[in-house]
């Protein structure tokens, strides 16, 4: 079962060009940098989300170590894990609100791009538009995959509470969880790729517009890689194995 945490954005001071008499390129700069600042909410969720992930995984390992016969203890542990699943879901929603607020601010910059006249600036702005929209679309994909993975985790802990649960049924569900988290990894990598491109495009636009300004970079997502180790489901060696979560890292 794999886990992921989204990455944070480092806090930094932002030099905002005065709105009084600003050019179109200066207005674009202000909106783009404010959009990055609005992703600070991303950062604020990272440490508590990381802790919830780690605590939930420790409970998961403890449940597997008990086997399916210690039902009363498993039920108690599963309830603890379900509370952490709920917390992860809530924090993910707060992260998404931050990304959406940032994108709404970015769209004001996109509207201002229509007023550009210099060909070099127009071309650089088009590159920003393309990469940012791809970045946002890839985040939506990441969010969807991670939300579905959280729901599968929730179903898993409900399954642990079923005294008639069979090993094959449990393993099938764990396999489904692993498959979903592999999709999370794939969408995370796409998000990071477009984030890198967007940061480069933003910097290139500032250069094309001749803006001698301070800029901040949009954040990437961090999480598990493909080479995660495997763990079994607590039964005999001939049973199929489930993958373990990637290392929990500060993201975000």
Beta strands, then each sheet from edge to edge (+ up, - down):
strand 1: 4-5
strand 2: 222-223
strand 3: 230-232
strand 4: 241-243
sheet 1: 1+ 2-
sheet 2: 3+ 4-
end
